Amino acid sequence: MKQHLSNTPGPIGVFDSGYGGLTILDKIREVLPEYDYIYLGDNARAPYGTRSFEVVYEFTRQAVNKLFDMGCHLVILACNTLLIGIGPHRYF
C-alpha cells in the first residue's frame, strides 16, 4: 500500500505495547518540542512478551498502519518486545 505524503508536516507517531513508551515520548519531546505527536499504546493486547514474534509483528504492523492513517509522517517504535524479537538480522 503506497501512501502519499503531503507537503505539510504531520505529527510523529510513537508506538508501544503499553505505557512504557511514554518515557521515550517525553525524551523525544524534550529534544524536538516543535513537533506534534500521537502516542499509541496497545494496552488491550498487552503484554506482548508472552506472544510469538509473528503475533507481535502483526500487532505492530497494524498499529503503525493506524498511525500513518492518522496522518503521521514518521513512526517511532518504542516497543522493546518487538525490537528484541527483530534481532540483528531482521528488518521491520
Secondary structure, DSSP 4 states (H G I P E B T S, - for coil): ---PPPSS--PEEEEESSSTHHHHHHHHHHH-TTS-EEEEE-TTS---TTS-HHHHHHHHHHHHHHHHHTT-SEEEE--HHHHHHHTTT---
